[in-house]
Amino acid sequence: MTVDKELEKLSHSTPPAATPEARARALTAAMQAFDTAGNNAPAPQGNAKGWRQSSIINWIWSPAMNKKFLAGSALATLLVIPAAGYLAIELTRNGLPIVDQTEIAGNLSRGEASKQPVAVAPQAPAENGTLAEQSVVDGQALQDKETPAVAKPGAARISEFDANNIATLTNKSEGSATALGAAKRSAPAAPGIAPQQQLAEPMAAIAPSPAPPAEGRVEIQLDPNRERFANAAANPIKSVATDPVSTFSADVDSASYAFVRRSLTGGAMPDPQSVRVEEMINYFPYDWPGPENAAQPFKATVTVMPTPWNHDTELMHVAIKGYDIAPATTPHANLVFLIDVSGSMDEPDKLPLLKSAFRLLVNRLKADDTVSIVTYAGNAGTVLTPTRMAEKSKILSAIDKLEPGGSTGGAEGIEAAYDLAKQGFVKDGVNRVMLATDGDFNVGPSSDEDLKRIIEERRKDGIFLTVLGFGRGNLNDSLMQTLAQNGNGSAAYIDTLAEAQKTLVEEAGSTLFPIANDVKFQVEFNPERIAEYRLIGYETRALKREDFNNDRVDAGDIGSGHSVTAIYEITPKGSPAVMNDDLRYGAADRAPAANADTAHQGELAFVKMRYKRPGEDKSALITTPVNDGNAVAAVDAAPQDVRFSVAVAAFGQKLSRIAAVDSYSYQAIADIAAASRGTDTFGYRSDFLSLVRLADGLSQR
């Protein structure tokens, strides 16, 4: 009887207003029950009229909820919670992001739409019986201090927030401290977010997930794939009658090949914009004939051969070999390691690999060389002032202690690194900043042009720049190229410790010790012999014709023992492969010049190279005529290294989707490469053959 009286008393009482936390828990329970019931099958994306069901609900419901007599009342609460639950279900069915639970309830009661969508995951008890909770306070993603969520293998973490303030997640490896607590950048604060909410991925990015695991955490895998590459159109076929001269800068970078390799071994064809054919060709060591002494820093070797993919054209292969400085005579090195330690570097293939790579380099240096370390993540910090290799243990200890955390403020780091390099400057030695990063500089001056200006100003001090890229998902290859090209340096991509060994140990001489600066090439074709030509690669290194003789125009640098290869596809005059019609008046215009100078009529082309010795401002010139004596009658008659580099050129063009090699098969490329593999001491050429086979298989999908 007492119970009946209490119930009757309660029936006449006014229900208390629901708290935001209560509303959130109600929504969580509703969504969890719905997912458990297996009702999360994909639904059609809208109806015949183009409306989404959730849009219709908002259209009917918002005016009703805008009435003042409903706002804040118990009746509003009773109506809002079921409606919000249904709205969440419909959003899930349509693959839309699930917005903040409290915000749905609060905004509907005020007749407002949610302004800042934030993805929310259901909360579930953690192993210790409490909730593993995430908060967003003052724009920062915070891990609840009472019950920190320990990341499990395959868990995810926030790497940044996109333009719509939606958390972008990346895979997190085993052994990480938190699943969602390490944000690369802070999210802008969203109004109406309660303290006890857990972030999850945008539901638009994946299908609705089943009920969360007992740890109270939704495990998500999402690759943002935000790599940026320089957008350069492939070189066109040019007519010798109207454009007989080709001019470009030397390129000794190798980043493109390593990135292509990582894409293919990861089971995906590379982005065509990531493929720079000249970098793929120049990735491999070749035994080109080199100069006998340092008086002439490099030597050119030219071979003309039939084109494997077009019987009506020929290839003109220009190979350059730099003078190799003997190890005993290498100049002293003053190196500054500028290391990105932002939160996004907390991946096995980023900061841990970077630290191992720099340990390899340190062990390669001589006792009189010096090393400094600057880190950046929001603000730049000097970890190690210029320290001689006599204190190698101190240098290695500083590297080992590097830890990730913060956002990426690279511009300030660049300034600090150049200041240290200037402080430890070695006259007649090697002074170089070695920048290692996984992506963007998003704090401070961060546009490519701003950073280019900083680098251009600093290179006047005689300090060079090497850029090393690490990891996937955030790589800004375009910026790496800009910095390297304008900092008198080179760019490489380190995807494995073996690649670090190749770049920083085996090729340390060519990477660190320049023998020629501002190296430019200019090739003039004889219109009496050659009708058309196409330069394979070097799209981002093109120069104007007048730039060749202008010593103020910056160009690439060649290091000790470095090789550079350029390949032209040329069309002999009278070949059926000629694409351009003869000029109506061109023959008459050229006749006097041809008759006046008959000495060079037998030449196919004339190759010119300009370079500056380190520390000098005036360039020197090397010239090489190309004639029938440089030609071979068959592909098999060409030198072994020439044939292998041609196979690499064909592969790079095919990955770039160049029309000229559309009908040329991967198997044909593999056949040439296999026949010209040679000794292959380090196995690079065998690995190339594996990549060709992988690309062949992936292209059949």
C-alpha positions as CSV (number, residue, x, y, z in Angstrom):
1,M,0.0,0.0,0.0
2,T,2.9,2.4,0.8
3,V,4.3,1.8,-2.6
4,D,1.0,2.7,-4.3
5,K,0.8,5.9,-2.4
6,E,4.3,6.8,-3.4
7,L,3.6,6.1,-7.0
8,E,0.4,8.2,-6.9
9,K,2.4,11.0,-5.4
10,L,5.0,10.8,-8.1
11,S,2.3,10.8,-10.8
12,H,1.2,14.3,-9.8
13,S,4.8,15.6,-9.7
14,T,6.5,17.6,-12.5
15,P,9.3,15.5,-14.1
16,P,12.7,17.2,-13.6
17,A,14.5,18.6,-16.7
18,A,16.9,16.2,-18.2
19,T,20.6,17.1,-18.0
20,P,22.8,17.1,-21.0
21,E,24.7,14.1,-19.6
22,A,21.4,12.2,-19.3
23,R,20.4,13.0,-22.9
24,A,23.8,11.8,-24.1
25,R,23.6,8.6,-22.2
26,A,20.1,8.0,-23.6
27,L,21.3,8.5,-27.1
28,T,24.3,6.3,-26.5
29,A,22.1,3.5,-25.2
30,A,19.7,3.8,-28.1
31,M,22.4,3.7,-30.7
32,Q,24.1,0.7,-29.0
33,A,20.9,-1.2,-28.9
34,F,20.2,-0.5,-32.5
35,D,23.7,-1.6,-33.6
36,T,23.5,-4.8,-31.5
37,A,20.2,-5.6,-33.2
38,G,22.0,-5.8,-36.5
39,N,20.0,-3.0,-38.1
40,N,22.9,-1.1,-39.5
41,A,22.7,-2.4,-43.1
42,P,23.6,0.3,-45.7
43,A,20.6,2.3,-46.9
44,P,20.2,4.0,-50.3
45,Q,21.7,7.5,-50.4
46,G,18.4,9.5,-50.5
47,N,15.2,9.1,-52.5
48,A,13.8,9.9,-55.9
49,K,13.3,13.6,-55.1
50,G,16.9,13.9,-53.9
51,W,16.0,14.5,-50.2
52,R,17.5,12.7,-47.3
53,Q,15.1,11.5,-44.6
54,S,17.0,13.4,-42.0
55,S,16.5,16.6,-44.0
56,I,12.7,16.1,-44.0
57,I,12.7,15.5,-40.2
58,N,14.6,18.8,-39.7
59,W,12.2,20.7,-42.0
60,I,9.1,19.5,-40.0
61,W,10.6,19.5,-36.5
62,S,12.6,22.7,-36.3
63,P,9.6,25.1,-36.4
64,A,7.8,23.1,-33.8
65,M,10.7,23.1,-31.5
66,N,11.1,26.9,-32.0
67,K,8.0,27.6,-29.9
68,K,8.8,29.2,-26.6
69,F,6.4,27.1,-24.6
70,L,8.4,24.0,-25.5
71,A,11.9,25.3,-24.9
72,G,13.3,24.1,-21.6
73,S,10.2,22.3,-20.5
74,A,9.7,18.7,-19.5
75,L,7.5,18.1,-22.5
76,A,10.3,19.3,-24.7
77,T,12.6,16.8,-23.1
78,L,10.2,13.9,-23.6
79,L,9.8,14.8,-27.2
80,V,13.4,15.6,-28.0
81,I,15.1,12.5,-26.8
82,P,13.1,10.0,-28.9
83,A,13.3,12.3,-32.0
84,A,17.1,12.8,-31.5
85,G,17.5,9.0,-31.3
86,Y,15.6,8.5,-34.5
87,L,17.6,11.2,-36.2
88,A,20.8,9.6,-35.2
89,I,19.6,6.2,-36.6
90,E,18.7,7.8,-39.9
91,L,22.0,9.6,-40.1
92,T,23.8,6.3,-39.6
93,R,21.7,4.6,-42.3
94,N,22.6,7.3,-44.7
95,G,26.3,7.1,-43.9
96,L,26.4,10.7,-42.5
97,P,28.7,11.9,-39.7
98,I,27.2,11.4,-36.2
99,V,27.1,14.8,-34.6
100,D,27.5,15.7,-31.0
101,Q,24.9,14.0,-28.9
102,T,24.3,16.8,-26.4
103,E,24.2,19.3,-29.2
104,I,21.5,17.4,-31.1
105,A,19.2,17.5,-28.0
106,G,20.1,21.0,-27.0
107,N,19.8,22.5,-30.4
108,L,16.6,20.8,-31.3
109,S,15.0,22.2,-28.1
110,R,16.1,25.6,-29.2
111,G,15.1,25.1,-32.8
112,E,18.7,25.3,-34.0
113,A,20.8,23.1,-36.2
114,S,24.1,21.7,-35.0
115,K,26.7,24.2,-36.1
116,Q,29.9,22.2,-35.5
117,P,29.6,18.5,-36.2
118,V,31.9,16.4,-34.1
119,A,31.9,12.6,-34.5
120,V,30.9,10.7,-31.4
121,A,31.4,7.1,-30.4
122,P,29.3,5.2,-27.9
123,Q,30.8,5.0,-24.4
124,A,31.3,1.6,-22.9
125,P,32.8,0.5,-19.6
126,A,36.5,0.1,-19.6
127,E,38.3,-2.8,-18.1
128,N,38.4,-1.3,-14.6
129,G,34.6,-0.7,-14.7
130,T,34.7,3.0,-15.4
131,L,34.2,4.9,-18.6
132,A,37.2,5.6,-20.9
133,E,36.2,9.1,-21.8
134,Q,37.5,11.7,-24.2
135,S,36.9,15.4,-23.9
136,V,37.2,18.4,-26.1
137,V,38.0,21.4,-24.0
138,D,39.2,24.8,-25.4
139,G,39.8,23.1,-28.7
140,Q,42.1,20.4,-27.4
141,A,41.5,16.7,-27.6
142,L,42.2,15.5,-24.0
143,Q,42.5,12.0,-22.6
144,D,40.6,11.5,-19.4
145,K,43.2,11.5,-16.6
146,E,41.4,9.1,-14.4
147,T,41.2,6.2,-16.8
148,P,43.6,6.7,-19.7
149,A,42.8,4.5,-22.7
150,V,45.7,2.3,-23.7
151,A,46.0,1.8,-27.4
152,K,45.6,-1.7,-28.7
153,P,47.0,-3.0,-32.0
154,G,45.1,-1.6,-34.9
155,A,43.7,1.3,-32.8
156,A,43.5,4.8,-34.3
157,R,44.5,8.3,-33.2
158,I,43.6,11.8,-34.3
159,S,46.2,13.1,-36.6
160,E,44.5,16.4,-37.4
161,F,41.3,18.2,-38.1
162,D,40.1,19.0,-41.7
163,A,38.6,22.2,-43.0
164,N,35.2,21.2,-41.6
165,N,36.7,20.5,-38.1
166,I,36.1,16.8,-38.5
167,A,38.8,14.7,-36.8
168,T,41.0,12.9,-39.4
169,L,42.3,9.6,-38.0
170,T,45.4,7.6,-39.0
171,N,46.5,4.0,-38.1
172,K,48.3,3.6,-34.8
173,S,50.8,0.9,-34.2
174,E,51.1,-1.4,-31.3
175,G,52.8,0.1,-28.3
176,S,51.4,3.6,-28.6
177,A,50.4,5.4,-25.4
178,T,46.9,6.5,-26.4
179,A,44.4,5.7,-29.0
180,L,42.8,9.1,-29.6
181,G,44.7,11.5,-27.3
182,A,47.6,12.6,-29.5
183,A,46.2,15.2,-31.9
184,K,48.6,16.8,-34.4
185,R,46.6,20.0,-34.5
186,S,44.0,21.3,-32.1
187,A,40.4,21.2,-33.2
188,P,38.5,24.5,-33.1
189,A,36.2,24.5,-30.1
190,A,32.6,23.4,-31.0
191,P,29.7,25.0,-29.0
192,G,27.7,22.9,-26.8
193,I,30.1,20.0,-26.3
194,A,29.8,18.2,-23.0
195,P,33.0,17.3,-21.1
196,Q,32.2,13.5,-21.2
197,Q,32.3,12.6,-24.8
198,Q,34.4,10.3,-26.8
199,L,35.6,11.1,-30.3
200,A,35.3,8.7,-33.2
201,E,35.8,8.8,-36.9
202,P,33.4,10.6,-39.3
203,M,30.8,8.1,-40.2
204,A,30.8,9.3,-43.8
205,A,34.2,7.8,-44.1
206,I,33.4,4.2,-43.1
207,A,30.4,2.0,-42.9
208,P,28.5,1.9,-39.5
209,S,30.5,-0.1,-37.0
210,P,29.3,-2.9,-34.7
211,A,29.0,-2.4,-31.0
212,P,32.3,-1.2,-29.4
213,P,34.7,-3.5,-27.6
214,A,34.6,-3.8,-23.9
215,E,37.6,-1.4,-23.5
216,G,35.2,1.5,-24.3
217,R,37.0,2.4,-27.5
218,V,36.1,2.2,-31.2
219,E,39.0,0.9,-33.2
220,I,39.2,2.6,-36.5
221,Q,41.5,2.5,-39.5
222,L,41.5,5.5,-41.8
223,D,44.3,6.6,-44.1
224,P,43.8,10.3,-44.9
225,N,46.2,10.0,-47.9
226,R,47.0,13.7,-48.0
227,E,50.3,13.5,-50.0
228,R,50.9,16.5,-52.3
229,F,52.9,16.3,-55.5
230,A,54.1,18.9,-57.9
231,N,51.7,19.0,-60.8
232,A,53.7,19.1,-64.0
233,A,52.5,18.0,-67.5
234,A,54.6,15.6,-69.4
235,N,57.1,17.0,-71.9
236,P,55.5,17.3,-75.4
237,I,57.0,16.3,-78.7
238,K,58.8,19.4,-80.1
239,S,59.7,20.2,-83.7
240,V,63.3,20.9,-84.4
241,A,62.3,23.3,-87.2
242,T,60.7,25.7,-84.7
243,D,62.3,24.7,-81.3
244,P,65.7,23.1,-81.8
245,V,67.1,23.8,-78.3
246,S,66.3,22.0,-75.1
247,T,67.5,23.4,-71.7
248,F,67.1,21.9,-68.3
249,S,68.7,21.7,-64.8
250,A,70.5,18.7,-63.4
251,D,68.4,16.6,-61.0
252,V,70.1,14.2,-58.5
253,D,67.0,13.6,-56.3
254,S,65.8,10.0,-55.7
255,A,62.6,10.6,-53.7
256,S,60.3,9.5,-56.4
257,Y,61.6,6.0,-56.9
258,A,61.4,5.2,-53.2
259,F,57.9,6.5,-53.0
260,V,56.8,4.5,-56.1
261,R,58.4,1.4,-54.5
262,R,56.5,1.9,-51.3
263,S,53.2,2.3,-53.1
264,L,53.7,-0.9,-55.2
265,T,54.9,-3.0,-52.3
266,G,51.9,-1.7,-50.4
267,G,49.6,-3.1,-53.1
268,A,48.6,0.1,-54.9
269,M,49.7,1.7,-58.2
270,P,51.4,5.0,-57.5
271,D,49.8,8.3,-58.1
272,P,51.1,9.3,-61.6
273,Q,52.0,12.8,-60.2
274,S,54.4,11.1,-57.8
275,V,56.4,9.6,-60.7
276,R,59.4,11.7,-61.9
277,V,61.0,9.6,-64.5
278,E,64.4,11.2,-64.2
279,E,64.6,10.5,-60.4
280,M,63.7,6.8,-61.1
281,I,66.5,6.6,-63.7
282,N,69.0,8.4,-61.5
283,Y,68.2,6.3,-58.4
284,F,70.5,3.5,-59.6
285,P,74.3,3.6,-59.6
286,Y,75.9,3.3,-63.0
287,D,79.4,2.7,-64.2
288,W,79.6,5.6,-66.6
289,P,83.1,6.6,-67.6
290,G,84.2,9.4,-65.2
291,P,86.8,12.2,-65.4
292,E,90.4,11.3,-64.6
293,N,91.0,14.2,-62.2
294,A,89.2,17.0,-60.4
295,A,90.2,19.6,-63.0
296,Q,87.2,18.6,-65.0
297,P,84.5,17.7,-62.5
298,F,82.5,15.4,-64.8
299,K,82.4,13.7,-68.1
300,A,79.6,13.1,-70.6
301,T,79.0,9.9,-72.6
302,V,76.4,9.8,-75.3
303,T,74.8,6.7,-76.9
304,V,72.2,6.7,-79.7
305,M,70.1,3.5,-80.0
306,P,66.8,2.2,-81.4
307,T,63.8,2.9,-79.3
308,P,62.4,-0.3,-77.8
309,W,58.8,0.9,-77.8
310,N,58.8,2.6,-81.2
311,H,60.8,1.2,-84.2
312,D,60.5,4.5,-86.0
313,T,62.3,6.6,-83.4
314,E,65.7,6.5,-81.6
315,L,66.9,7.3,-78.1
316,M,69.7,9.7,-77.4
317,H,71.1,8.7,-74.0
318,V,73.3,11.3,-72.3
319,A,75.2,10.0,-69.2
320,I,77.2,12.2,-66.8
321,K,79.6,10.9,-64.2
322,G,81.0,13.2,-61.5
323,Y,84.6,13.1,-60.1
324,D,84.7,10.8,-57.1
325,I,86.5,12.4,-54.2
326,A,88.7,9.9,-52.4
327,P,87.5,9.3,-48.7
328,A,90.9,10.6,-47.3
329,T,90.5,13.9,-49.1
330,T,86.8,14.6,-48.2
331,P,86.4,18.1,-46.6
332,H,85.3,18.6,-43.1
333,A,81.5,18.5,-42.6
334,N,79.4,20.8,-40.5
335,L,76.0,19.2,-40.4
336,V,72.8,20.4,-38.7
337,F,70.0,17.8,-38.3
338,L,66.7,19.7,-38.4
339,I,64.2,17.1,-37.2
340,D,60.4,17.2,-37.2
341,V,59.2,15.8,-33.8
342,S,55.5,16.8,-34.2
343,G,52.8,14.5,-33.1
344,S,52.3,13.0,-36.5
345,M,55.9,11.7,-36.4
346,D,54.8,9.1,-33.8
347,E,54.7,6.2,-36.2
348,P,57.2,3.3,-36.6
349,D,58.2,4.5,-40.2
350,K,58.7,8.1,-39.1
351,L,60.6,9.2,-36.0
352,P,61.9,5.8,-35.0
353,L,63.1,5.1,-38.5
354,L,64.5,8.7,-38.7
355,K,66.5,8.2,-35.5
356,S,68.0,4.9,-36.9
357,A,68.8,6.6,-40.2
358,F,70.7,9.5,-38.5
359,R,72.6,7.0,-36.3
360,L,73.9,5.4,-39.5
361,L,75.1,8.7,-40.8
362,V,76.8,9.7,-37.6
363,N,78.7,6.5,-37.6
364,R,79.9,7.4,-41.1
365,L,81.4,10.8,-40.2
366,K,85.0,11.6,-39.4
367,A,86.4,12.7,-36.0
368,D,86.7,16.4,-37.0
369,D,83.2,16.7,-38.4
370,T,80.5,18.5,-36.3
371,V,76.8,17.8,-35.7
372,S,74.1,20.0,-34.3
373,I,70.4,19.1,-33.7
374,V,67.4,21.3,-33.9
375,T,63.9,20.0,-33.5
376,Y,60.6,21.7,-34.3
377,A,57.0,21.0,-33.2
378,G,55.1,24.3,-32.7
379,N,58.3,26.0,-31.6
380,A,61.9,25.3,-32.6
381,G,64.4,24.0,-30.0
382,T,68.1,23.4,-30.0
383,V,68.8,19.9,-28.7
384,L,72.5,19.9,-29.5
385,T,74.9,22.8,-30.3
386,P,77.8,22.1,-32.7
387,T,79.5,19.0,-31.3
388,R,82.6,17.3,-32.7
389,M,82.4,13.6,-33.6
390,A,85.0,13.0,-30.9
391,E,82.0,13.2,-28.6
392,K,80.0,10.7,-30.7
393,S,78.3,9.2,-27.7
394,K,76.8,12.6,-26.8
395,I,75.4,13.0,-30.3
396,L,73.9,9.5,-30.4
397,S,72.4,10.1,-27.0
398,A,70.7,13.3,-28.1
399,I,69.2,11.4,-31.1
400,D,67.9,8.6,-28.9
401,K,66.1,11.0,-26.6
402,L,64.0,12.6,-29.3
403,E,60.3,12.2,-28.7
404,P,57.2,13.3,-30.7
405,G,54.6,15.8,-29.7
406,G,53.0,19.1,-30.9
407,S,52.2,20.7,-34.2
408,T,54.5,21.4,-37.1
409,G,56.2,24.8,-37.2
410,G,59.0,24.2,-39.7
411,A,59.8,27.8,-40.7
412,E,61.1,28.7,-37.3
413,G,63.1,25.5,-37.2
414,I,64.7,26.3,-40.6
415,E,65.8,29.7,-39.3
416,A,67.3,28.1,-36.1
417,A,69.0,25.4,-38.1
418,Y,70.7,27.8,-40.5
419,D,71.8,30.0,-37.6
420,L,73.5,27.0,-36.0
421,A,75.1,26.0,-39.4
422,K,76.4,29.6,-39.7
423,Q,77.7,29.4,-36.1
424,G,79.7,26.2,-36.8
425,F,80.6,27.2,-40.4
426,V,83.7,25.4,-41.9
427,K,85.5,27.4,-44.5
428,D,86.2,25.2,-47.6
429,G,84.2,22.5,-46.0
430,V,80.7,21.1,-46.2
431,N,78.0,23.1,-44.4
432,R,74.6,21.5,-44.7
433,V,71.2,21.5,-43.0
434,M,69.5,18.1,-43.2
435,L,65.8,18.5,-42.8
436,A,63.8,15.3,-41.9
437,T,60.0,15.5,-41.9
438,D,56.8,13.7,-42.8
439,G,54.8,16.5,-44.2
440,D,53.5,20.1,-44.0
441,F,54.8,23.1,-42.1
442,N,51.5,24.3,-40.7
443,V,52.7,26.8,-38.1
444,G,54.2,30.1,-39.0
445,P,55.2,31.0,-42.6
446,S,54.1,27.8,-44.3
447,S,53.4,28.5,-48.0
448,D,55.8,27.1,-50.5
449,E,56.7,30.6,-51.6
450,D,57.4,31.8,-48.1
451,L,59.6,28.9,-47.3
452,K,61.3,29.2,-50.7
453,R,62.2,32.8,-50.0
454,I,63.7,31.9,-46.6
455,I,65.8,29.1,-48.2
456,E,67.0,31.3,-51.1
457,E,68.2,34.0,-48.6
458,R,70.0,31.5,-46.5
459,R,71.8,29.7,-49.3
460,K,73.8,32.9,-49.9
461,D,75.8,32.0,-46.8
462,G,77.2,28.9,-48.5
463,I,75.0,26.5,-46.6
464,F,73.3,23.6,-48.5
465,L,70.1,21.8,-47.8
466,T,69.2,18.1,-47.9
467,V,65.5,17.1,-47.4
468,L,64.5,13.7,-46.2
469,G,60.9,12.6,-46.3
470,F,59.5,9.9,-44.0
471,G,56.2,8.1,-43.7
472,R,52.9,8.2,-45.6
473,G,49.6,10.0,-45.3
474,N,51.0,13.5,-44.8
475,L,53.9,13.7,-47.2
476,N,54.3,17.1,-48.9
477,D,56.6,16.0,-51.8
478,S,55.9,19.3,-53.6
479,L,57.3,21.3,-50.8
480,M,60.3,19.0,-50.4
481,Q,61.1,19.5,-54.0
482,T,60.8,23.3,-53.7
483,L,63.0,23.5,-50.6
484,A,65.7,21.2,-52.0
485,Q,65.8,22.9,-55.5
486,N,66.1,26.3,-54.0
487,G,68.4,25.4,-51.2
488,N,71.3,24.0,-53.4
489,G,70.4,20.6,-52.2
490,S,68.7,17.3,-52.9
491,A,65.6,15.4,-51.8
492,A,65.2,11.8,-50.8
493,Y,62.4,9.6,-49.4
494,I,63.4,7.1,-46.7
495,D,60.9,4.3,-46.4
496,T,63.2,1.6,-45.0
497,L,66.4,1.4,-43.1
498,A,68.0,-0.1,-46.2
499,E,67.1,3.1,-48.1
500,A,68.7,5.1,-45.3
501,Q,71.8,3.0,-45.6
502,K,71.9,3.7,-49.4
503,T,71.2,7.4,-49.2
504,L,73.2,8.4,-46.1
505,V,76.1,5.8,-46.0
506,E,76.7,4.2,-49.4
507,E,76.0,7.5,-51.3
508,A,77.2,9.9,-48.5
509,G,79.8,11.4,-50.8
510,S,77.4,12.4,-53.5
511,T,74.8,13.4,-50.9
512,L,77.1,15.6,-48.8
513,F,80.1,16.7,-50.9
514,P,79.3,18.8,-53.9
515,I,81.8,19.1,-56.7
516,A,79.8,21.3,-59.1
517,N,77.0,23.8,-58.5
518,D,74.3,25.2,-60.8
519,V,74.7,22.4,-63.4
520,K,72.7,23.0,-66.6
521,F,72.3,21.1,-69.8
522,Q,71.4,22.5,-73.2
523,V,71.0,20.3,-76.3
524,E,70.7,21.7,-79.8
525,F,69.4,19.3,-82.5
526,N,70.4,19.5,-86.1
527,P,67.3,20.1,-88.3
528,E,69.0,18.4,-91.2
529,R,69.0,15.1,-89.3
530,I,66.4,15.2,-86.6
531,A,62.8,16.2,-87.1
532,E,61.4,16.0,-83.6
533,Y,62.5,15.2,-80.0
534,R,61.0,14.6,-76.6
535,L,62.9,14.9,-73.3
536,I,61.9,12.0,-71.0
537,G,61.3,13.4,-67.5
538,Y,62.8,16.6,-66.0
539,E,59.4,18.4,-66.3
540,T,60.0,20.3,-63.0
541,R,63.6,21.2,-64.0
542,A,62.9,22.9,-67.3
543,L,64.8,26.2,-68.0
544,K,64.4,28.9,-70.6
545,R,66.9,28.9,-73.4
546,E,68.5,32.2,-72.2
547,D,68.8,30.8,-68.6
548,F,71.7,28.6,-69.7
549,N,74.2,31.4,-70.0
550,N,72.8,33.4,-67.1
551,D,74.9,32.6,-64.0
552,R,72.3,34.2,-61.7
553,V,69.8,31.4,-62.5
554,D,70.0,28.6,-59.9
555,A,70.2,25.0,-61.0
556,G,71.0,21.5,-59.6
557,D,74.2,20.5,-57.9
558,I,76.3,17.4,-58.5
559,G,78.1,15.6,-55.7
560,S,81.2,13.5,-55.5
561,G,80.8,10.4,-57.7
562,H,77.2,11.3,-58.7
563,S,75.8,10.2,-62.0
564,V,73.1,12.0,-64.0
565,T,71.3,10.5,-67.0
566,A,69.1,12.3,-69.5
567,I,67.3,10.4,-72.3
568,Y,65.7,12.0,-75.4
569,E,63.3,10.2,-77.8
570,I,64.3,11.6,-81.2
571,T,62.6,11.2,-84.6
572,P,65.0,11.1,-87.6
573,K,64.0,13.3,-90.5
574,G,61.8,11.4,-93.0
575,S,60.6,8.9,-90.3
576,P,56.9,7.9,-90.5
577,A,56.8,8.8,-86.8
578,V,57.0,12.5,-87.5
579,M,54.0,14.2,-85.9
580,N,54.4,17.8,-87.2
581,D,54.0,19.0,-90.7
582,D,56.8,20.8,-92.5
583,L,56.6,24.6,-92.3
584,R,55.5,26.2,-95.6
585,Y,58.2,28.8,-95.4
586,G,60.7,27.1,-93.1
587,A,62.9,25.4,-95.7
588,A,63.6,28.7,-97.5
589,D,64.5,30.4,-94.2
590,R,66.9,27.6,-93.2
591,A,68.6,27.2,-96.6
592,P,71.2,30.0,-96.2
593,A,72.3,28.9,-92.8
594,A,72.6,25.3,-93.9
595,N,74.7,26.2,-97.0
596,A,76.9,28.6,-95.0
597,D,77.9,26.0,-92.4
598,T,78.4,22.5,-93.8
599,A,81.0,21.4,-91.3
600,H,78.4,20.3,-88.8
601,Q,75.8,18.7,-91.1
602,G,76.8,15.2,-90.1
603,E,76.0,15.9,-86.4
604,L,72.8,14.7,-84.8
605,A,73.0,17.2,-81.9
606,F,75.3,19.3,-79.8
607,V,75.4,18.8,-76.0
608,K,76.5,21.7,-73.7
609,M,76.9,21.7,-70.0
610,R,77.5,24.7,-67.6
611,Y,78.6,24.4,-64.0
612,K,80.2,26.4,-61.2
613,R,82.9,25.1,-58.9
614,P,81.9,25.3,-55.3
615,G,82.4,28.9,-54.0
616,E,82.7,30.4,-57.5
617,D,80.2,32.7,-59.2
618,K,81.3,32.3,-62.8
619,S,80.4,29.2,-64.7
620,A,82.5,27.0,-67.0
621,L,81.4,25.3,-70.2
622,I,81.8,21.7,-71.4
623,T,80.6,20.7,-74.9
624,T,80.1,17.3,-76.7
625,P,79.1,16.8,-80.3
626,V,76.8,13.9,-81.1
627,N,77.3,12.1,-84.5
628,D,76.9,8.7,-86.1
629,G,79.9,7.4,-84.2
630,N,77.8,7.5,-81.0
631,A,75.1,5.3,-82.5
632,V,74.5,1.5,-82.2
633,A,72.4,-0.5,-84.6
634,A,70.4,-2.6,-82.1
635,V,69.2,-2.3,-78.5
636,D,71.3,-5.4,-77.5
637,A,74.4,-3.6,-78.8
638,A,74.1,-0.8,-76.4
639,P,76.1,-0.9,-73.1
640,Q,74.6,-2.8,-70.3
641,D,74.0,0.2,-68.0
642,V,72.4,2.1,-70.9
643,R,69.9,-0.7,-71.5
644,F,69.0,-1.0,-67.9
645,S,68.4,2.8,-67.6
646,V,66.2,2.7,-70.7
647,A,64.1,-0.1,-69.0
648,V,63.7,2.2,-66.0
649,A,62.7,5.1,-68.3
650,A,60.1,2.9,-69.9
651,F,58.7,1.8,-66.5
652,G,58.5,5.3,-65.2
653,Q,56.7,6.5,-68.3
654,K,54.2,3.7,-68.0
655,L,53.5,4.5,-64.4
656,S,53.1,8.2,-65.4
657,R,50.6,7.0,-68.1
658,I,52.7,8.5,-71.0
659,A,50.9,7.7,-74.2
660,A,54.2,6.8,-76.0
661,V,54.5,3.6,-74.0
662,D,50.9,2.5,-73.8
663,S,51.4,-0.5,-76.0
664,Y,54.7,-1.5,-74.5
665,S,54.2,-4.2,-71.9
666,Y,55.5,-4.6,-68.4
667,Q,56.9,-8.0,-69.5
668,A,58.9,-6.3,-72.3
669,I,60.3,-3.9,-69.7
670,A,61.2,-6.8,-67.4
671,D,62.9,-8.6,-70.2
672,I,65.3,-5.7,-71.0
673,A,66.0,-5.1,-67.3
674,A,66.7,-8.8,-66.6
675,A,69.1,-9.0,-69.6
676,S,71.0,-6.0,-68.4
677,R,70.9,-6.5,-64.6
678,G,74.7,-7.1,-64.4
679,T,76.5,-7.7,-61.2
680,D,73.9,-5.9,-59.0
681,T,76.1,-5.8,-55.8
682,F,73.4,-4.3,-53.6
683,G,70.4,-5.9,-55.2
684,Y,68.8,-2.7,-56.4
685,R,68.2,-4.0,-59.9
686,S,66.7,-7.2,-58.7
687,D,64.3,-5.2,-56.6
688,F,63.4,-3.1,-59.7
689,L,62.4,-6.3,-61.5
690,S,60.1,-7.2,-58.5
691,L,58.5,-3.8,-58.8
692,V,57.8,-4.3,-62.5
693,R,56.1,-7.6,-61.8
694,L,54.1,-6.1,-59.0
695,A,52.9,-3.3,-61.3
696,D,52.0,-5.8,-64.0
697,G,49.9,-7.7,-61.5
698,L,48.2,-4.7,-60.1
699,S,47.4,-3.3,-63.5
700,Q,45.4,-6.4,-64.3
701,R,42.9,-5.8,-61.5
